[in-house]
Amino acid sequence: MNAIIIVFIVVGLPIIMGIGFAAYERHLKFKEKQLKAISSETAEKAAQYAAHTERLEQRVRVLERIVTDKGIDVADEIEKLRDAPLN
């Protein structure tokens, strides 16, 4: 009976530990790939948001220029549009 326990400790236990470690390594590699995919997607979304923000900022600059250049004329034009009948 002691021989079976010794054989298990000397042979079986290292094999079981090796299989467990290999499974753990595969799990870690999977998690690493998953994190790379998520970070890539996040970077792509950040770039899209930055481009969208830049377009909005350009539009605001144009509107600011229109308002500051024409000032009173813009207010008059808005009032004329309010008074105009809708088609």
Stockholm file with secondary structure:
# STOCKHOLM 1.0

chainA/1-87         MNAIIIVFIVVGLPIIMGIGFAAYERHLKFKEKQLKAISSETAEKAAQYAAHTERLEQRVRVLERIVTDKGIDVADEIEKLRDAPLN
#=GR chainA/1-87 SS CHHHHHHIIIIIHHHHHHHHHHHHHHHHHHHHHHHHHHHHHHHHHHHHHHHHHHHHHHHHHHHHHHHHHHTHHHHHHHHHHHHSCCC
#=GC SS_cons        CHHHHHHIIIIIHHHHHHHHHHHHHHHHHHHHHHHHHHHHHHHHHHHHHHHHHHHHHHHHHHHHHHHHHHTHHHHHHHHHHHHSCCC
//
